[in-house]
Amino acid sequence: MPGAHPIQDTVALGGDSPGIAEARHRAVDFLARVQAEHGLPVSARAMDLTQLVVSELVTNALKYAAGPALMELRIAGDLVEVAVWDSDPVLPVARAADAGRVGQHGLEIVMAVAQGFEVRREPVGKRITVRIALPDDLGGGVTGRRLQ
């Protein structure tokens, strides 16, 4: 709607800020408010996938970037956008499938469950944005994208 305020929330991460679990809780609270205050449908699947994506992106930002990070949650139509900015300019790369590899599968998981995935260099660091559908697909289609 023209003139309407965007539905969003931003939280600083790192230092004394919320950790990974707190970032997940913040995402759940955000989606609950979106549903209660704005009447937008938020499926249990969207709630679970958003927590998973937040966990993976925030874990990587706090683990690999030296410095602060930001998590932004936004509603864009019938999608929730989870954007995590960190100060590390190195762009993440999905690794080749390897059943013997322990760990480091987060990016592949995030890409598989997302309707949209974007990595962008910023003047300082990078921003990863993931889009997840809020309602379930009533047509029975598979949510997310298939990795190629």
Phi and psi in degrees as a GROMACS rama.xvg file:
@    title "Ramachandran Plot"
@    xaxis  label "Phi"
@    yaxis  label "Psi"
@TYPE xy
-61.9356  135.223  PRO-2
82.3275  -9.83417  GLY-3
-76.6076  147.704  ALA-4
-76.631  138.729  HIS-5
-66.0333  149.11  PRO-6
-90.8071  109.312  ILE-7
-157.252  165.055  GLN-8
-148.651  143.447  ASP-9
-131.96  138.785  THR-10
-135.748  134.645  VAL-11
-80.6905  141.384  ALA-12
-124.51  150.181  LEU-13
107.467  158.224  GLY-14
64.0247  -123.661  GLY-15
-89.5626  8.64946  ASP-16
-79.1632  177.072  SER-17
-58.6727  147.874  PRO-18
-89.246  -165.163  GLY-19
-62.9602  -47.4145  ILE-20
-62.2626  -41.2268  ALA-21
-65.8976  -35.7841  GLU-22
-64.5389  -39.9368  ALA-23
-62.287  -45.2455  ARG-24
-61.9735  -38.8081  HIS-25
-63.0487  -38.9316  ARG-26
-66.588  -42.3513  ALA-27
-62.5285  -45.277  VAL-28
-60.9202  -41.0604  ASP-29
-60.8091  -48.3779  PHE-30
-67.2085  -34.9244  LEU-31
-64.1692  -40.3601  ALA-32
-66.3618  -39.8668  ARG-33
-58.399  -42.8435  VAL-34
-70.512  -48.075  GLN-35
-71.763  -44.2881  ALA-36
-89.3157  -27.0423  GLU-37
-115.404  -5.33481  HIS-38
69.5996  17.86  GLY-39
-81.46  139.827  LEU-40
-72.0125  132.346  PRO-41
-130.292  108.676  VAL-42
-74.6338  160.849  SER-43
-60.7763  -36.1791  ALA-44
-61.7898  -44.2928  ARG-45
-63.3274  -39.6935  ALA-46
-62.5686  -46.662  MET-47
-65.4887  -45.1842  ASP-48
-66.7009  -35.7466  LEU-49
-64.2357  -42.5124  THR-50
-62.2345  -41.1233  GLN-51
-62.4235  -47.9431  LEU-52
-63.2159  -45.3795  VAL-53
-58.5339  -45.8534  VAL-54
-59.1166  -46.9288  SER-55
-66.914  -47.3137  GLU-56
-68.8248  -42.1488  LEU-57
-69.4861  -38.886  VAL-58
-56.7405  -48.3757  THR-59
-64.9813  -41.2271  ASN-60
-63.1566  -43.3645  ALA-61
-75.8714  -27.4186  LEU-62
-82.5124  -39.9737  LYS-63
-106.285  -19.4798  TYR-64
-99.4926  131.296  ALA-65
-87.4819  106.937  ALA-66
130.944  -169.863  GLY-67
-72.9258  166.606  PRO-68
-145.177  158.614  ALA-69
-129.638  142.027  LEU-70
-117.508  127.816  MET-71
-118.435  134.835  GLU-72
-117.016  129.498  LEU-73
-140.173  149.24  ARG-74
-99.7577  129.058  ILE-75
-130.468  93.8527  ALA-76
68.0176  -122.188  GLY-77
-102.34  25.6613  ASP-78
-120.772  150.443  LEU-79
-103.299  132.713  VAL-80
-103.969  127.06  GLU-81
-109.829  115.88  VAL-82
-119.676  129.815  ALA-83
-123.412  122.799  VAL-84
-104.865  139.658  TRP-85
-140.528  169.667  ASP-86
-84.7417  -5.16537  SER-87
-82.6146  121.383  ASP-88
-76.7109  -10.2414  PRO-89
-72.0308  123.683  VAL-90
-79.8021  139.082  LEU-91
-72.9125  150.967  PRO-92
-131.118  129.824  VAL-93
-68.3722  132.508  ALA-94
-87.9855  159.079  ARG-95
-63.7923  147.325  ALA-96
-57.3084  135.137  ALA-97
-153.219  101.593  ASP-98
-62.3173  -21.9538  ALA-99
-85.7708  -11.8795  GLY-100
-75.8003  132.326  ARG-101
-98.8764  121.48  VAL-102
78.3973  -179.234  GLY-103
59.7534  38.1027  GLN-104
-108.675  2.27591  HIS-105
-57.8766  -44.3376  GLY-106
-64.5009  -40.8632  LEU-107
-63.2286  -39.8959  GLU-108
-64.5548  -48.0017  ILE-109
-59.413  -44.9505  VAL-110
-64.9996  -32.9421  MET-111
-71.3445  -30.4518  ALA-112
-96.8021  -7.83631  VAL-113
-89.7472  146.063  ALA-114
-81.8008  -23.6394  GLN-115
-150.03  144.015  GLY-116
-143.933  127.575  PHE-117
-141.594  135.919  GLU-118
-120.431  129.219  VAL-119
-137.191  131.287  ARG-120
-69.0992  141.27  ARG-121
-112.527  169.001  GLU-122
-52.651  -34.729  PRO-123
-129.244  119.794  VAL-124
78.841  -149.064  GLY-125
-146.847  163.179  LYS-126
-130.414  129.265  ARG-127
-111.199  125.539  ILE-128
-120.708  129.927  THR-129
-123.082  137.388  VAL-130
-115.139  132.876  ARG-131
-129.078  132.53  ILE-132
-66.6392  135.058  ALA-133
-75.9295  -49.5403  LEU-134
-85.4391  158.504  PRO-135
-73.6706  153.313  ASP-136
-75.5501  107.623  ASP-137
-67.5412  -17.2875  LEU-138
-81.8261  -1.71844  GLY-139
82.7014  9.16379  GLY-140
-71.173  160.33  GLY-141
-75.9453  133.878  VAL-142
-85.868  161.145  THR-143
84.1234  -172.82  GLY-144
-120.691  154.82  ARG-145
-93.0481  136.363  ARG-146
-74.6546  143.607  LEU-147
